[in-house]
């Protein structure tokens, strides 16, 4: 092993990653990337002029140990290509990908197989389950590749099957399962070898909204206990904001912004990013730090206790607590009920976020 | 065609130019032929003796590798003798029991019954031993074919550089007529069943290779990537994940491979030397014992159906049937075989259908006696008024003996004059291309296909190629035909072209009509479909029997046999194209107030055009395949050359005639594909 990950070494460090499709992409790119050459945009334009397709352009970011890093973008933005570069399902044209300090792109074929058997797990949009294997054989497959004996690998497979809540269905075949159950198998299989780095390529996109939400919640629960370093691909900004520690937004092969969910919502770098978060309820992601003004003179120390990290929704509820309940009248002016203001604030916040 | 969109306008003018050129060349040829006979008959001085060259070249090569091949033959001989011994010496009760058990395992009661009664019929027919001999050949050749096919399929899939080349070779292997395989093999391996074995292994490999490749390519990319990410090596990915995931498609390959092998094994009977069921058909056919021949043919059909349906079940998502029943059936048959060994008659001695054969003979005899004149009238009408004029032209075909009067040059002039007038009217209506095509057609019928000047044929095909796809195809087609021209096989090629052309035309009209009928009426389809299934299961050889029974040896029987075999794809594709029009298109047309008939004409038919063209393409290839087999019952042309070459063990002639046949098929295939592609593009599919 070449990489010796100290405590500060990021789990994944991607630097200047390019993926260019087309005949003779590699020499064309390396010629254009000579030091002091054009900007990313300029290089991409020159590549396109040569009939090449720059699917990922100069991507750079790091994923910290235990961080859930989401890459968000519309179809064709290059996000799927990017994750395939990182897992080396496609060969990147230029740049570097370090995992725990080890250069993945320089790894030999054999080392790559070893890494996949020990350190990497991946979940696919259309599940990628092997149709001729039962659930348990599917899940045990990566362990089988390591050469672990039947009994031991079945035991380990059962553990992860229980973890994803599929206990009792281990002998079923993929065709007998629902979409949600299939993706649970996919997740179980990707976790079977207990990987350090977990790639998920639009894992929930092919599912119904209700099942999707359910699996998102369970995914967060699993992550809360396992603390994997995750790269998660999605085209759904809601999903990205819900799950991510940090989000990278991609457009036309370029990462246009990287930030925490609230940074993305509150400070979009351009209209493109802003357009995504326009329909997102600000109250849920915006914190008071962004809204408060500097202290000038005396401030009333009373009222609810507010903190800079509070979201607007929470702050609103807190403020509403200070008001008395108010009467609600019918059409004739008769009092028919009582409204507590904090209930109003909470209801409005929930209505926005659903 | 009227020019509305700019695209159509451009195509139209391309079509017009091509048609005008062909008419012009035709006119020149027509005027010049009396003075320049070399326009029709390619001068023998310029003929390149390719056949001889190939014979000599291959002769040397074959001599060199013969010892090795003879050794292979010797080894395979053992395998075959083993399989043969196993099948023939196993009591028939057990063979039937095992078949029934396999049937149960694959498809439950229905399939078990098929196996049981199918083999019972074979037993009762008295052809048990012959059938087992045939089956032994299939059993040895199919594993070879499957291995070879799988290896080729994997190679093409793994090494993307060779994929194109492999596909071209597979195309070629499937267009080269079956008989053409036999001659070189005969020289290499010597007379005997091993030739049939190897020929069928080679012939049955391409469908397997194709399906393996297709199956592997169709495996979901997520599944492939999941295998990679699981840390599998390339071999593990391929054998543990990709091949098993492609199993359904691969089983389709197994099914096709089995059927191809059976078909070839039966065809290989013409070599003789092996007491198999194909030989029995051939022998009885030659002796004009049509009843026996019919019975033996029926045995082949039963075999084909049992093998096809059982192996077809492999390729379908199916229920699991209890293996306990399977063992019970096998054990029961073993017990029966032992307990009843002294009571049960030996397999070959049974013959319950001898009476049937005689009855068939009798009734066919009666029928031909009673209705002989009607049959002759049918045959003669088709020959005199359609086939013969097409073959040698009106000017030679119309005689007092046939049409009741002598064709004169004045009549020719009249026909041309009328043609010109009609063409002028059409041109005036803006349908110039149609008018020009009409003129070409009249010219062809006046002259006869086999007497067309070669320049005219080359220019005509070149023009078609140009219109259908572009100058590349045009050059390819002219080049291939040019090779046939200088090889000295031109006359025979034209004969083949004429007969298959007539058959294909009939198939297109008749099959198109049947397909249309099946598309509009589900009742019709319920009747036509099983007939189509049946016709596609029957080995080529068997088609000849009924034709011979009623119409004796000759071109007309061959013509009918070709139609019976080649019409199926036309029916299927026409129907399929017409019924698969997307619902929203139909709904849009209905809500626009279109009647059923209008929808059919305005929406379904244009949408179905590319599919129907593909059906036509298949029909052409089927017709060529059958043309060669039909040489057995007396057609002239390339098929006959191949058959003669087989008899004389003349490798050069066998290969050149086979290659010429394949080239004709290839040209026709590319032309139709070109038109289909153009239609698909026009529809944005």
Interface residues (C-beta under 8 A of the other chain):
Chain A: X84 X87 X89 X113 X114 X115 X116 X117 X118 X120 X121 X122 X124 X125 X126 X127 X128 X129 X130 X131 X132 X141 X142 X145 X146 X186 X189 X190 X193 X199
Chain B: X220 X222 X223 X224 X225 X226 X227 X228 X229 X230 X231 X232 X233 X236 X240 X241 X244 X245 X247
